[in-house]
């Protein structure tokens, strides 16, 4: 009640100003030159009060709706229209516009269109997140929803009043293990949204094995297994195309067949990690842990700045 009174007091001033302007306008149109519009003073008071009440109700509803949207956003790392997405929304901080469209991309798009679920797997640096980003950009009239890697009380979620079509993005699925019940979240989103599409990524191998048997995502995993896409390695020609597009000499690039190794340089990554000792070697490990905890967003420039110090 106190919150409502506080809010109402902030809204009354502009409402009173609008009411006064309404009286002035009514007085002008009630001038003898316009006898057809003449109203009694009692009618003017009644119309003015009715207008004020309706205005307060409208403003209260708008404020209530946006407060629910604000509360909803607090529980998620990203909540925005697909048309406004940036690479950083997907955790892509080293971004090049050039992209090699593979057969796996067609499979991902087909799964999203026919089954509304896709499960992207592959070795580290194989481009899982980038593939998810490229596929999501082609969707229309949807909102991207990306949960943070932290605990969430789904039963207490306050959803926006107006239903949206949602694409739920779960990057590195194993990181959500033990945080909250993914099946419960998905069931709730299906009830509260017009349409729900799900994009998940997970490293093949140990990480993929970690999520199997997780009780809080049994239904999700069942859907994922029938809509799974494994990202293949780049061919020598594709590696050359990618290296040329980002301004690197393919002959100097040591790659394991993944886009990430071509972009970041597998040899340089290993060299920088293995050579330093003590504090310099601990820096990338600390940054990685902070990034996983959503405390710090790491970039190449950030690492270089710490090394210079």
N, C-alpha and C positions, 0 to 999 in steps of 0.2 A: 504494500500500500504506500509506504514511504517513497519507494522508487517511482511509482506512478505519479504521486503528487509532485515530486521533484521534476520529473519529465514534463508534467503538465504545465508547471510554472515556467519552464523554458520555452514552451510552445505558445503560451497565451499572448505574449507581446506581439509577435507577428500576426496572430489571429485577430487580435483587437485592431491592429492597424488595417488589416484587410476588411474587417467589419465596418470601420469608420469610412474607408474608401467606398464600401458598398452603399452606406447611407448617403454619401455625397453623390454617388452616381444615381441613386434612386431619386434624390431630391432634384437633380438636373432633369431627369426624364419625366418627373412629375410636374414640371413647370407648366403654367397655363397654355404655353404654345403646344404642349403635347397632352391634351386632356384625356386622350384614350388610355394613357399610362398612369393616370392619377391613382394613388393608393391611399388608404386611411393610415393614420399614424400607428394604430394598433396592428394593422397588417404588416407595416414596415418593421415593427419591433419583432413580431412573430417570425417573419422571414429572415431577419438578421440573426436571431437566436438559433433558428433551425440551421442556417448556413454555418454558424459558428460550431454547433454541435457536430454537424457532418464533417466539417474541416478537422476538428479535433480527433474524431474517430478515424478519419483517413490518415492523418499524421501518425496517430498511435499505431495503426496497423502497419504502416510503412516502417516505422521505427522497430516494431516487434519483429517484422520479417527480416530486416537487415541485421538485427541482433542475433537471430537464429542462424543466419548465414555466417556471421562472424564467429559464433560459438562452434559451428560445424567446421569451419576452416581451421580452428585451433587444433583439432584432432588429426589433421592431415598435413603432410609436407607440401602437397600441391593440390589445389582445387581451382581450376580455371578452364575457360573454353578451349577446345582443341585448336581453334583458329588463332589463338593468342600464344600458343606454346613456343618456348625457347629451348634450345638444347640443354641449357643449365637446369631446366625443370626435370630433366631425365638424369641429371648428374653428369652430363657431357660438358666438360669445361675446356677441352682442347677440340675444337670443332672446325672441320673443313667442309665446305659446301659439296665438294666432290664425293660421290657415293657410288660404289659398285653394286649394281642390282643383280642379285643372284637368284637361282631357282628357288632357294629357301624363302626368299622374300615373297614369291608368288604363293608358296604354301601357307605362309603366315597370313597373307591377305585373304586367301580362300577360307582358312579356318575361322577368321574373324567374321567373314561374310556369312558362311553357312552354319557355323556352330557357335559363334559369339565367344569362343574360347581359343586361345593359342598358348602353347608352352614352348618357349625357345630355349634350347640347350646348346652347349658348346664349350670348348676349352677356353681358358682365360685369354682375353684380348681378341676373341673371335668375332666381336661386333654384335653381341646379343642386345645390348642396350640401344645401340645405334639402329639396329634392325627394327626394334620396337618403336623407336622414335619415328623412323621413316614410315612405318605402317600406320602409326597413329595419326600422323599429319594428314593422311589421305581420307580420314574419317570426317564426316560432316555433322554439324549440329549436335555434338557431344561435348561433355565436360570431362576432363581428365581428373581422376582421383588417385592420389598416390599416398598411401599411409606411411607414417614415419616408423622407424625401427624401435618402437617403444610401446609400453603397455597402454591398452585402451579399454575403457569400460563401454562396450558396445551398447548395452542396455540403456545407458544414460545419454546416448547420442541424440542431439536435437537437429533434426533434418530441416532444410528450408521448406517453406510452405508450398512453393511451386515445384512440382516434380521435374527433374531433368533426365536426359538420356546420358548415362554414365559409362566411361571406359575406365575400369579399375586396373591400375598398373602396379604389379608386384615384382620389383626388380630384386634379384638375388633372393629367391624364395626362402632359402635356408635361414636367412637373417630374421625372418618373422617367427621362427620356431620358438615357442614358449612365451611370446609377447602377448598374443590375444588369439581368440578363436576365429580363424579365417572363414570357416564354414558359416559361422554365425553372422559375421560381417556381410558375407556374400548373400545369404538368405535375406538379411535385413535390407540390403541395397536393392535386391530384386523387388521387394514389396514397396520400397520408397522411391523408385525411379521408373521412368517410362520404359527404358530399355537398359540392359546391362551387358557390356562386353568386358572380357577379362584377358589381360596380357600378362603372362608371367615369364620370368627368365630364371635360369639356374645353371651353374657350371656343371658340366658332365663329370662323372667320377665320384669322388668322395662327397662333395657337397650335395650332389643329386641323391646319393644314398642316405644322407642325413635326414632328408624330408620324408622319406618313405616310412610309413607306419606312424606318422605324427597324427594323433587323434583329432587335433583341432583343425586339420585340413584334409581329412579322408575323402570327402566328397569332391573337393577341388582337385586333388591328385587323380581321382578316378576320371574326371573330365580331361585333365591335362594329358594323361597317358594316351588317350585316343586322339589327341590333337597336338601331338608333339612334333617339333621341327628341329632337326640337328643341323647346325651351321657347319658347312664344309670348309676346308682350307682354300685359300686363294691359289689360283694357278700362277705359273711364272709370268704369264702375260698380264694377268690382273694385278700382280704385285708391281710390275713395271708401270702400268697405267696409274696406279695409286701413288707410287713414288714420284712420278713425273708431275702429277696433279698438285702435290704438296711441296714441290721444289726440291726433292731429294734425288741423289744419284743412286739408282737401283743397284749398281755394282758395289757401292759402299755399304749397302744395307744388309745386315744379318737378320734374317727372318725365319720364323718357324711356320710360316704359311698363314698367319693371322693378320688382319688389318692393323691391330694394335702394335704388333712388332715392327711393321713397316713404318708406321707413323712415329712411334716413340723411339725406335731403334733398339732392338733386342740386345745388341752388343753393348751399347751405351748404358742401358738399364742395368745390365749385369756388372759392368765395370764400375759404375758409380756406387752400386750397392756393396760390392765385395771389397773394394779398395779402402774406403775410409774405416777408421777404427775409433772406438770411444764415442764421444758426443756426436761427431759428424755422421757416424753410421746409425746412431739412435734417432736422428732427426726424421728420416723418412718413415721409420717404424712408428714414432710418436704421432706424426701427421696422419698416417694411415689409421691408427686407432681412434684419433679424434674425429676423423672423417666418418668412420663406421658408427660412431656414437652421435653423429649429426651435430657435433660441436664446432667443427671447422671444415670448410670446403677447400680442399687442396687443389692447387694448380701448379703448373711447371714454374711459373714466375715466383710463386710463394717459396718453393723448395730452393730455387736459385738464390733468393734473397736471404734465406736462413744460412745457406752455405757461405755467402759472402761475408756474413757477420762473423 
